[in-house]
Amino acid sequence: DMALLRLSYLRDVFVSNNAARILWGGTIVLLIITLILAYYKVSGGPSPVALHYNVIVGVDALGDRNRLYFVPLAGFIIAVINAVVSRLLPLRDGFLEIILASGSLLTNLVLLIAMLLLFRVN
């Protein structure tokens, strides 16, 4: 019973808005999926992989397959920055919490789509 109280307290300290909790949860899920896809591509693919694709030029950046981990890393860094800013907001403004959580979710969705499109190119 005491453990549940502590968990509830930590949850409320980090995110005070239910909508923001859902958005942060979605962000975490998208981050995990992107990381799994990067791992899948790194573990089974050839060493030089397409890192950037342009519709006009085609593949314009090749590199080591381990550089694919930068895609989920970028999403993680953006989510952490938004979470810290959200936590430091004065008076815990619910609207700004939702905006920051939505930004993180949208960013990670775009990065997931980019990873999927890189799969098609490679």
N, C-alpha and C positions, 0 to 999 in steps of 0.2 A: 504494500500500500504506500509506503514511504517512497519507494523507487518510482512509482507512478506519479506521485506529487512532484518529485524532482524533475522527471522527464517533461511533465506538463509545464513546469516553471521555465525550464530551458527553452522549450518550444515557444512559449509566450514572450520570453526575453528576446529571442532571435527574430521572430516574425509575429507581429501582433494582428495581422489581417488574414482572414481565411482565404481570400482570393489570392493573396500573395503567396500563401503556403502552397496552394495548388500550382501556381506558376513556377515556384522554386522547385517543386517536386517534378514537374514536367521538364524543367531545365536539367535536373540531375539525370532523369531517364534518357534524355537526348544526348547528354554528355557520355553516358555509359554506352549507349548504342554506337555513337561515333567512335569511341575508344575501341570497342569490340571489332568494328569494321576495319579500323586502322590496323589492329593486331592481326586480323584475318589476312589482310592484304600483305602486311610485312612478313608474316610467317610463311606464306605460300607462294609469293610472287618472285619474279626475276629482280635482279639488283637494280638496274636502271629503270625507274618508273617515271611516268609522266606526273609532274608536280603541278603543272599549270596548263590549262587548255583554253584556247581562244577560238571562237567560232570562225573568225576571219583567217587567222594564221594556222590554226590547228594547235598541236602540241608545241609549246614554245619554252618549256622548262623541263629538263630531265634531271634526275638526281637519285641519290641513294634512297632506297625504300624506307629507311628509318626516319627520313624527313617527313613522312606522312603523319607521324605522331605530333607534328606541330599543329595540325588541324584541331584535334581535340584539346591540345594544350592552349591554343588561342581561345577556344570557347571557355575553358576552365578559368583562365586568367580574367577574361571579361566578366564571368559570373562572380568570381571572388571580389573583383573591384566593385561591382554593383552591389554585392551583399554587404561589403564593408561600408559603402556610402549609405546604403539603406539603413544599416544599423546605427550610423552616426547622425542620422537626421534628427534635428531638434523636434521635440514633441511627437516623434514617431508618426509623421504625416502619412496616412493610409494611401492617399492618391499617389504620392511619390514612390512609396513602397511598391505599388502595383506597376507604375511606369518602369522602375528599375528591374523588377522581376520579369515584366513583359519583354523588356529589351534583351535581357539575358536569354529568355526562351526563344525569341525571334532570331537572335544571333546564332544560337546553337542549332536551330532548325535550318538556317541557311548553310551553316558549316556541315551539317549532316547531308543536306542535298548536294553540296559540293563534293563531299566524300563519295557519295553514290555515283555522281557524274564522273569522277575520276576512275571509278571502277569500270565504267563503260569504255573509257578511253584505253585503259590498260588492258 
